[in-house]
């Protein structure tokens, strides 16, 4: 199967998964918010914000191991794959132990000196934190298995597990509404159990289906490889943990100045951003193994081409959902939630802007990782990632509004983009002129045209379902038209026509 067909197949599988899980997840959030109330929901998102970080940390660390796995697959070295898996297992056991100690120490200082939590909920919040720490440890230990799944591009398994996870989350939400136990404690416990269950499910599957998932340290442990992977994973972990600290730190800083109800608004914003962003992330999940395997096979030009097309396509996919949601967010939230916590809409809109900016360079970091020289990149990126927290803290001291923290992180996204493009130029031989021509210009033109046309109904129509439907229709039509007119070059249009013809023929034949 060609790379293009494989990416198309995997992307299709993942989008079917997204279509099923997104509505289940959003409805689950509605039920949980109504059941817990804004205060407890805010406490959970503050203390157990690690649930959101689990996915981020797992993805970041899995990508480090996946780099070696995919690279070895590109080189077609089976024995090396077994060595990579064994070394990775030992490495992540060490990381899990270190993280456990760090989180336990950090939890002590958070509850005693930093967080603002109602006195009668402190013990409950501490218990929830313990649930999340256990879940985090299991997540880190499972990273080698996630890396194997990604390296084999087994998106069907990923889709099935995600659907199971979404259904169980809905079951937890419905159970909470009738439970007589403390709802916050119950939610924290069941969420941790669900995370562990999903991770064990992946482990059992990998042990059965993939021959490289054989732990035999005496036979397959390679000290030289361990040092190489330890260095690479260490720098990757530095970048991942600093970004994780920055994202989770937003909730801590907001809590210090504004209390848990603002954390509820932040939690809802993250939920919306995560669900909508998943549509672009789905495509990238199918594309990333191709980027790494191309570099492993010595095809740098294909790696860069895939990376540039991936960034542009990711931006277009986010626009498809972001434009109507951004414009009609008040109406959508009124239909979705019964009670909307303060600042929710402004938080969410600013977060969507930041996410869009990050799509300009989202795949370039994977290209840098594929090449392998990441130390300087990760060190500078890590320092830059935590600066917005300190800047926001100072601004809050001068009585700025809560949403200023999101504006600061938008500026961070711009600086992060400049940094990533610079290192891609140095390590991947990326031509800046090619990047601007292939990604920046098409995205800006398509975005400007689509947003401008989609805003027109705001001028002559009253707020309501009809205007929302009209904006949705205009945004889809204008986006598809502008992508075809200005977003794709002639070669990309030819690929698109061939894919459409293949899909049409398959539909006719069935």
C-alpha positions, 0 to 999 in steps of 0.5 A: 500500500502506498504512503498516500493510500495508507494515510488516507485509510488511516485518516478515514478510520480516525475520522469515523472514530472522531464522529462517534466520540466527539458528541459522546464526550461533549454530552458527558461534559454537560452531564458532569458539569450539571452533576458536580456543579461549577465549584466541584467541576472547577476543583476537579479540573484544577487538581485532576487537570493531569487527566488532560495532561495524561494524553499530552504527556503520553503523546509526547513521550510516545512520539520520542519512542515512536521516532526510534521505532518508525526509524527502525521500520524505515530501515527494516531492522526487526532485531533493532525494534526488539531492542528499542522496545526493551530499552524503552520499557526500562527507560519509562519505568525509571521516568515513572518512578521519578514522576511519582516522587515529584508529584507527591512532593509537589502535591504537598506544597500545592495544597498547603501553600498555593491552591485556593480550595474551600476548606471542606473540599481539601481532603477530597481534592487530595484524594483525587490527586492520589488517583491522578498520580496513580493514573499518571504512573500507569500512563508513562509505563504504557508509553512503549506500547503506544509507540508500537501501535503508532509505529505500526500505524494501527489506527483501527485499534486506536479508534476502537479503544477511543470509542470504548473509552468515550462510552465508558466516560458517558457511563461514569457521567450518568452514574454520577447523576444517581450516585449517593457517594461523594460525587467528586471522589467517585468521579476522580476514582472512576476516571483513574480506573478508566485510564488504567483499564484503557492502558492495560487493554493496549498492553495486552493487545500489543503483547499478543499481536506484535513480536517486538513486544517481547521483554527479554532484557538479557537478550535485547537490552543494548547499553549503547542504545539505552544511552542514545534513547535516554538522551533523546527521551530525556530532552523530549521529556524536558520539552513535554514536561515544561509544556505540561507544566505551562498548561497545568500552571495556567489553572494554578495561577488562575486559581490563586487569583480568582478561585475554582469557578474560573477553573470551571470555565478553563476546563470547559474551554479545554474540552471544546478545544480538545474535541475540535482540535482532535479533527486536525490531530487525527490527520496528524496521527496518521501522518506522523509515522510517514514523516519519521519513516521517510527520514529513516529511509533517507528520503529527506525531501519526502519528509519535508513535503509531508511536514509542510502539507501536514501543517497546511492541511491541519490548519484547514481542518481546524478552520472547518470547525473553528469558524462557525464555533468561534462566531456563534459560540454564545448560541452554541454554549447556550444550547449545550450547557445549562449554566455557563461559568463566567469567562468561558466564552472569552477563554475558549475563543482565545484558546482557539486562536492560539491553536490555529497559530500552532498549526502553522508549525505543528508538524515541523517539530516532528521533522526535527525529532525525526532527524534526531538532534533535539537538545538545543531545540528542547532546552530553548523551547522549555524555557520559552514555554514557562515564561508566559506563566510568570508574565501572567502572574505579574499581570494578575498582581496588577489586577488584569482580567483572567483572560489576559493569560490566554493573550500572553499564551497567544504571543508565546505561540508566535514566538514558539513558531519562529523558534521551530521554523528556525531549528527546522531550517538548521537541522532539516534544511527547510527553506524559509521561502518554501515554507512561507509560500507553501504554508503561510500564504495559503493559510492566511488567504484561505482564512481571511476569505472564509472568515470574512464571508462567514461573518456576513450573516451577523450583519443582517440576521438576528441571533438564533438557530437560523443564523447559526445554520446559515453561518455553518453553511457559508463557512463550509462552502467558502472554505472548500472553495477558497482552499481549492482556489488558493490553498492547494498547488497544482500537484496537490489538486491532482492528488485530490482529484485522484483520491476523489476518483478512487473514492467514487469508483469504490462507492459505485462498485459497492 
